[in-house]
Amino acid sequence: MQGFKNSENGFPIFSDILDLTETGKSNYGTNYKPILKKELDTLLSHVSEANENTKTVVPKLNSLVESLASWSAEPGLINRLKIKGTLALADGKRDNKSYYLLNGAARWSKIRRDSIIDYIQDPTPTTLALAAVLDAFQADAFQARDSFDDAAQLFVPALAKLVKLQPGLPGTAKEFNAVATELSAQLKARAPLILEAGQIAVNNIKAYQATL
């Protein structure tokens, strides 16, 4: 929930930024760009932290599932013990850090975009352009969040199935291996898109800040 709480931080400063884009005057002088650039550091911190976490989590999941598939292909005693221990550590645990940070980033953008659309009757072109940028940042955060969550939606039920099959090893080895192998293939196929979506969200904020 920290992502949601952080999305409210700095909103009074953003109100002053809107005063500048509308009238050219505020408590912060007459140029909104340096203030907006600094304000966007908050959004960037959310998205960057999520991206770094995703870059850690995705390879770990891939490695874990690859190992389960490999061990179940030769389900001797040692490999069965490895499978049992690995599943015991992984079962019921889900890394939600990226999800909540990206949710917070999307909300951060939405709150500020809505303040333009809902409360300013005749926005200037500058203000409307800022609303469009915030819309794009929100979309980037949702895309990164959802691509990460799609993989989690595959992983969680498959892992539950593996947990159920584990006590029956080696008799269930063929089915166990089929589930693990299929999950490994699906995660590998999605990994590049997941990592790309997170990096795009980071890059787009930095690129816009560079224009300010």
Contacts in CASP RR format, 6 or more apart in sequence:
PFRMAT RR
TARGET T0000
AUTHOR 0000-0000-0000
METHOD contacts of the structure
MODEL  1
MQGFKNSENGFPIFSDILDLTETGKSNYGTNYKPILKKELDTLLSHVSEA
NENTKTVVPKLNSLVESLASWSAEPGLINRLKIKGTLALADGKRDNKSYY
LLNGAARWSKIRRDSIIDYIQDPTPTTLALAAVLDAFQADAFQARDSFDD
AAQLFVPALAKLVKLQPGLPGTAKEFNAVATELSAQLKARAPLILEAGQI
AVNNIKAYQATL
1 100 0 8 1.000
2 100 0 8 1.000
3 46 0 8 1.000
3 100 0 8 1.000
3 101 0 8 1.000
3 103 0 8 1.000
3 104 0 8 1.000
3 105 0 8 1.000
3 107 0 8 1.000
4 100 0 8 1.000
4 103 0 8 1.000
4 104 0 8 1.000
4 107 0 8 1.000
6 42 0 8 1.000
6 46 0 8 1.000
6 104 0 8 1.000
6 108 0 8 1.000
7 104 0 8 1.000
7 105 0 8 1.000
7 107 0 8 1.000
7 108 0 8 1.000
7 111 0 8 1.000
8 111 0 8 1.000
9 42 0 8 1.000
10 39 0 8 1.000
10 42 0 8 1.000
11 111 0 8 1.000
11 112 0 8 1.000
11 115 0 8 1.000
13 28 0 8 1.000
13 35 0 8 1.000
13 39 0 8 1.000
14 39 0 8 1.000
14 112 0 8 1.000
14 115 0 8 1.000
15 115 0 8 1.000
16 26 0 8 1.000
16 27 0 8 1.000
16 28 0 8 1.000
16 35 0 8 1.000
17 26 0 8 1.000
17 28 0 8 1.000
17 32 0 8 1.000
17 35 0 8 1.000
17 36 0 8 1.000
17 39 0 8 1.000
18 115 0 8 1.000
18 116 0 8 1.000
18 120 0 8 1.000
18 127 0 8 1.000
19 25 0 8 1.000
19 26 0 8 1.000
19 27 0 8 1.000
20 26 0 8 1.000
20 28 0 8 1.000
20 29 0 8 1.000
20 30 0 8 1.000
20 31 0 8 1.000
20 32 0 8 1.000
20 35 0 8 1.000
21 32 0 8 1.000
21 124 0 8 1.000
21 126 0 8 1.000
21 127 0 8 1.000
21 130 0 8 1.000
22 120 0 8 1.000
22 123 0 8 1.000
22 124 0 8 1.000
22 127 0 8 1.000
24 30 0 8 1.000
24 32 0 8 1.000
26 32 0 8 1.000
28 35 0 8 1.000
33 212 0 8 1.000
34 212 0 8 1.000
36 130 0 8 1.000
36 212 0 8 1.000
37 209 0 8 1.000
37 212 0 8 1.000
40 205 0 8 1.000
40 208 0 8 1.000
40 209 0 8 1.000
40 212 0 8 1.000
42 108 0 8 1.000
43 105 0 8 1.000
43 108 0 8 1.000
43 109 0 8 1.000
43 137 0 8 1.000
43 205 0 8 1.000
44 202 0 8 1.000
44 205 0 8 1.000
44 206 0 8 1.000
44 209 0 8 1.000
46 101 0 8 1.000
46 102 0 8 1.000
46 104 0 8 1.000
46 105 0 8 1.000
46 108 0 8 1.000
46 141 0 8 1.000
47 101 0 8 1.000
47 102 0 8 1.000
47 105 0 8 1.000
47 140 0 8 1.000
47 141 0 8 1.000
47 144 0 8 1.000
47 198 0 8 1.000
47 201 0 8 1.000
47 202 0 8 1.000
47 205 0 8 1.000
48 202 0 8 1.000
49 97 0 8 1.000
49 101 0 8 1.000
50 97 0 8 1.000
50 98 0 8 1.000
50 101 0 8 1.000
50 102 0 8 1.000
50 105 0 8 1.000
50 144 0 8 1.000
50 145 0 8 1.000
50 198 0 8 1.000
50 201 0 8 1.000
51 98 0 8 1.000
51 144 0 8 1.000
51 198 0 8 1.000
51 199 0 8 1.000
51 201 0 8 1.000
51 202 0 8 1.000
53 95 0 8 1.000
53 97 0 8 1.000
53 98 0 8 1.000
53 101 0 8 1.000
54 98 0 8 1.000
54 144 0 8 1.000
54 148 0 8 1.000
54 194 0 8 1.000
54 195 0 8 1.000
54 198 0 8 1.000
55 195 0 8 1.000
57 95 0 8 1.000
57 98 0 8 1.000
58 148 0 8 1.000
58 151 0 8 1.000
58 187 0 8 1.000
58 191 0 8 1.000
58 194 0 8 1.000
58 195 0 8 1.000
59 191 0 8 1.000
61 151 0 8 1.000
61 155 0 8 1.000
61 187 0 8 1.000
62 184 0 8 1.000
62 187 0 8 1.000
62 188 0 8 1.000
62 191 0 8 1.000
64 86 0 8 1.000
64 90 0 8 1.000
65 155 0 8 1.000
65 180 0 8 1.000
65 183 0 8 1.000
65 184 0 8 1.000
65 187 0 8 1.000
66 184 0 8 1.000
67 82 0 8 1.000
67 86 0 8 1.000
68 83 0 8 1.000
68 86 0 8 1.000
68 87 0 8 1.000
68 162 0 8 1.000
68 176 0 8 1.000
68 180 0 8 1.000
69 177 0 8 1.000
69 180 0 8 1.000
69 181 0 8 1.000
69 183 0 8 1.000
69 184 0 8 1.000
71 79 0 8 1.000
71 80 0 8 1.000
71 82 0 8 1.000
71 83 0 8 1.000
72 79 0 8 1.000
72 83 0 8 1.000
72 169 0 8 1.000
72 173 0 8 1.000
72 176 0 8 1.000
72 177 0 8 1.000
72 180 0 8 1.000
73 173 0 8 1.000
73 177 0 8 1.000
75 83 0 8 1.000
75 169 0 8 1.000
75 170 0 8 1.000
75 171 0 8 1.000
75 173 0 8 1.000
75 176 0 8 1.000
76 170 0 8 1.000
80 169 0 8 1.000
80 170 0 8 1.000
83 166 0 8 1.000
83 169 0 8 1.000
83 176 0 8 1.000
84 166 0 8 1.000
87 159 0 8 1.000
87 162 0 8 1.000
87 163 0 8 1.000
87 166 0 8 1.000
90 159 0 8 1.000
91 159 0 8 1.000
91 160 0 8 1.000
91 163 0 8 1.000
92 159 0 8 1.000
94 152 0 8 1.000
94 156 0 8 1.000
98 144 0 8 1.000
98 145 0 8 1.000
98 148 0 8 1.000
99 145 0 8 1.000
99 148 0 8 1.000
99 149 0 8 1.000
99 152 0 8 1.000
102 141 0 8 1.000
102 142 0 8 1.000
102 144 0 8 1.000
102 145 0 8 1.000
102 148 0 8 1.000
102 201 0 8 1.000
103 141 0 8 1.000
103 145 0 8 1.000
104 141 0 8 1.000
105 137 0 8 1.000
105 141 0 8 1.000
105 201 0 8 1.000
106 138 0 8 1.000
106 141 0 8 1.000
106 142 0 8 1.000
106 145 0 8 1.000
109 134 0 8 1.000
109 135 0 8 1.000
109 137 0 8 1.000
109 138 0 8 1.000
109 141 0 8 1.000
110 134 0 8 1.000
110 138 0 8 1.000
112 134 0 8 1.000
113 131 0 8 1.000
113 134 0 8 1.000
113 135 0 8 1.000
113 138 0 8 1.000
116 123 0 8 1.000
116 127 0 8 1.000
116 128 0 8 1.000
116 130 0 8 1.000
116 131 0 8 1.000
116 134 0 8 1.000
117 123 0 8 1.000
117 131 0 8 1.000
120 127 0 8 1.000
123 131 0 8 1.000
133 208 0 8 1.000
136 204 0 8 1.000
137 201 0 8 1.000
137 204 0 8 1.000
137 205 0 8 1.000
140 197 0 8 1.000
140 198 0 8 1.000
140 200 0 8 1.000
140 201 0 8 1.000
140 204 0 8 1.000
141 201 0 8 1.000
143 197 0 8 1.000
143 200 0 8 1.000
143 201 0 8 1.000
144 194 0 8 1.000
144 197 0 8 1.000
144 198 0 8 1.000
144 200 0 8 1.000
144 201 0 8 1.000
147 190 0 8 1.000
147 193 0 8 1.000
147 194 0 8 1.000
147 197 0 8 1.000
147 198 0 8 1.000
148 194 0 8 1.000
148 197 0 8 1.000
150 190 0 8 1.000
150 194 0 8 1.000
151 187 0 8 1.000
151 190 0 8 1.000
151 191 0 8 1.000
151 194 0 8 1.000
154 183 0 8 1.000
154 186 0 8 1.000
154 187 0 8 1.000
154 190 0 8 1.000
155 183 0 8 1.000
155 187 0 8 1.000
158 179 0 8 1.000
158 180 0 8 1.000
158 182 0 8 1.000
158 183 0 8 1.000
159 183 0 8 1.000
161 179 0 8 1.000
162 176 0 8 1.000
162 179 0 8 1.000
162 180 0 8 1.000
165 172 0 8 1.000
165 175 0 8 1.000
165 176 0 8 1.000
165 179 0 8 1.000
166 172 0 8 1.000
166 176 0 8 1.000
169 176 0 8 1.000
END
